[in-house]
Amino acid sequence: MSTAASRGQRRIDEIGEESRRRILDAAEGLFADYTAWVRGDDARRRDGLEHWARVQRPRDADPEAAATREHAFAVALNGALIGIHLQALIDPGSFDLDEAMRAVVDRFGTNVTGIWDTPPAA
C-alpha cells in the first residue's frame, strides 16, 4: 500500500473512531438524562403506591410491619411497571403495552390484602 493510501486509510479509521466516540458520548448523555428523569418519576410513583396501600391498611395491622410490607409492595409493583416500559422501549410493538399494564395492576390489585399477611416462618 502506498504511503498516501496508508495515510488516507488511517484518516478514515480516525474519523470512524471519532464518530463512534461521539455517538457513545451522546448515548451516555441521553441515558444520564433518562436515568435522572426515571429516578424522580420512580420516587413519586413509589410514594404514591405506598400511600395507596397505606390507606387500605387494616385497622388491626401492626403499623411498623405494615409500613415495611407496603414499601416492599410499592417497590415490586413499581419495578414491574418500569420493566414493562423498558420492554416497550427496547422492542416496541412486540406486545400490547396497555394489556400488559392492566395485567400487572389487576394481579397486584386483587392481591392487595396479602400485603399485611404474616409471612411464613423461614
N, C-alpha and C positions, 0 to 999 in steps of 0.2 A: 504494500500500500504506500502511496506517495506521501510525502510529508504534508502536503496541502490537504489531501484526503483524510489523513490521520487527524490533523487539526480540526477539520470540518466535523469528523465523527465525534471527537472529544467535545466540541462545542455543542453538538446535538445532544450528547449524553448529559452535559451540564444543564442545558435548557430543560431536558426531561426531568432531571433531578430537582431543579428549582421548581418546576411545575408541581411535582409530587409534594415537595415541602409546603408550597403554598396551599395546595388542596388539603393536606393534613392539618395545617395551621387553621384554615377556615373551618374544617370539620370539628377540630378541637374547640374552637371558639363557639360554634353553634351548640356543641354538646354541653359546654360550660353554661351557656345561656339557658339551654333547655333544662339542665340539671338544677340550676338556681330556681327556675320557674316551677319545676316539679316539686322541689323541696318546700317552697312556700305554699303551693296548692295542696301538697300532700299533708302538711301540718293542719291547714284549715279543714280539709276533708276528714282527716282522722279525728280532729277535735269535734267536728260535727257528728261523726258516727258515735264517738264516746258519749256525747250529750244525748243522742237519740237512744242509746242503750240505757243510760242512767235514768232517763225519765220513765222508763219501763221497768225499772228495778223493783222487785217485790219488796214490800214493806219490812218483811222479816229477814231480809238478806243482811249478812254481815257487811257493813259499809267498806271496810278495808279490803276484804277478799273480793267483794263485788267490784270495787274500783279497779283492782288488778285484772280481773276477768274481763271487764268492759273495755279496758285498754287493749288487752290481747285480742279481743273480738274486733275492735276497730282497726288494729294493725293488720289482722288477717284479711278482713274484708277489703280494706284499702289496697293491700298487696294484690289481691285478686283483680281488683278493678284496674290497677296500674298495669298488671301483666296483660290483661285483655287489650288495653290501649296500645301497649308496646307491640303486641302481635299484629294489631291493625296497622301500625306504622311500618313494620318490617314486611308484611305481606298483605297489603290492602286488597280487599275483595275476596280473600280466601275463605272468609266466613262471614256470617251475618252478625255484625257488631252489636246491633240492638238486641238481637235474640240472646247473644252471649251475656250481655249486661243484665238482661231480665232473668236469665237462668241463675246467675250468681246472686242477685238480690232476692229472688224468690227462695233459693235454697237457704240463704242466711236468714231471711225474714221469717220463714216457717220454723226455724230452729232457734230463734232468738231467746226463748225461755231457757234453753240449755246453757246460756252464759253463766247463770248463777248456780247451776247444779254443782254439787260437791264432786270433784273429780275422784275417780277410783284410786285406791292406795297403790303405790308403786311396788 
